[in-house]
Amino acid sequence: MSDTEYPFFFTWTAQKSARPIELTGGQGAWFTTADGGRWLDLGALSYQVNAGHGNRRIIDAVKRQADSLCLASPSTVFPAKVALAEKLLALAGPGFSKVFFCLSGAEANENAMKIARQVTRRMKMMSRYRSYHGASMGALTLTGDWRRPPFEPGIPGVVHVPDCYCDRCPFGKELSSCKRECATHMGEVMKLEGGGFAGVILEPVPGANGVLVPPAEYWPIVRAACDADGALLIADEVLTGFGRTGRAFGFQHWGATPDIIPCAKGLASGYQPIGAVIVHERVAKHFDDQMLACGLTYYGHPTGCAAALETLQVYEDEGMYDNAARLGPVLYDELHLVARRLEPVSGMRTFVRGLGLLAALEVEGAPAAAWTKLGQELAARKLSLHVDGKRGTAIFAPPLCITELELIAGIRSFGDAAAAAFGGT
Ligand SMILES: Cc1ncc(COP(=O)(O)O)c(C=O)c1O
């Protein structure tokens, strides 16, 4: 079947440009395809397969739930829903008291924004340019990257600010001497806009936009700016949540607690569609007496809750967050070696960034054809990762169960592909 003959749309692509692969299954850090291929998954498919492919415990948990209770409605309760909420609150840390369930990252962000607007009785939201928060209209308006402009003007009341992009500081500073202008600027913009923000939504580490790891002071400064204005701080943990950065949640690296935590992807590792919004007690208590004007037919779906509950137990039992923390430095060291192989190519510059098992190699100055060639070289080596030639990044986010040997072999093979595509040694 040619790509245009499939009776469904492929996402974020012209249909004639789609290059689908037929997935048949997988195990651990590997997935298999109908043509007999076995790929090393250095991107966790769409950043969601944190627990790895073919996890029997999660599959069996879904089956058991389907056999006992396969459908429910938002107003019903059952053990997996209660246990999952309790587990999420424990992971988020002291002070978090309620969970709102949904099906995806975009929905989690939509509902986080609605909760912030209801509680503060304000409308304005702040987010960053190099961000992705989802493809629904509200989440897309919060999004700052290339996916937003085609749908402008979007929803009213959203202000975007520059990023924490230390390799190309939007304020022209060096990290060693800057005053963290990227963070202090947010408070200044709040004042210039007349204050009164409902919320500020940030990815702890912007993922798909290049893994922009902030310095330690960034989140505490933003937290203080939110407090000064009375705005709620929303940590979009859809991509960074559940061990991706080596801790349960990305915000936990920096000692600044958000008010609301939307999450999805790694929550059930992709075995079922489920998202959640974890809400701090100081926000949640508003709804003790006021109506929560949010709701979804499939809120807290039984098989989603069961998959997520088992996934979180798998992370814990198999020490996957620790594995991500331990292998992070291995990943960056290997990427630095790749960068060194590309250095001799004149006119090209490289940057390596990362936290836990989330890392980027940025290549500046490579022609578009080299990025196309990189895609072909990776396919020939059966390596799956997130390559964005327009923005010059290759992003790595392998399943957290990957072994050190698999990781090293994978990045070295990536290095061969990169040298073949960009030139270099
Ligand atoms: C940080 C972040 N937020 C939200 C989303 C949207 O999640 P979903 O595709 O599940 O709607 C994504 C998806 O990539 C994401 O990376």
The ligand as a Gaussian input file, in Angstrom:
#p B3LYP/6-31G(d) Opt

LIG

0 1
 C        5.789000      18.699000      26.859000
 C        4.604000      18.147000      26.123000
 N        3.375000      18.556000      26.473000
 C        2.277000      18.087000      25.865000
 C        2.364000      17.185000      24.825000
 C        1.120000      16.684000      24.151000
 O        0.875000      15.360000      24.519000
 P       -0.153000      14.481000      23.671000
 O        0.458000      14.242000      22.343000
 O       -0.305000      13.230000      24.497000
 O       -1.421000      15.246000      23.584000
 C        3.625000      16.733000      24.421000
 C        3.742000      15.783000      23.306000
 O        4.778000      15.571000      22.729000
 C        4.776000      17.232000      25.077000
 O        6.009000      16.866000      24.703000

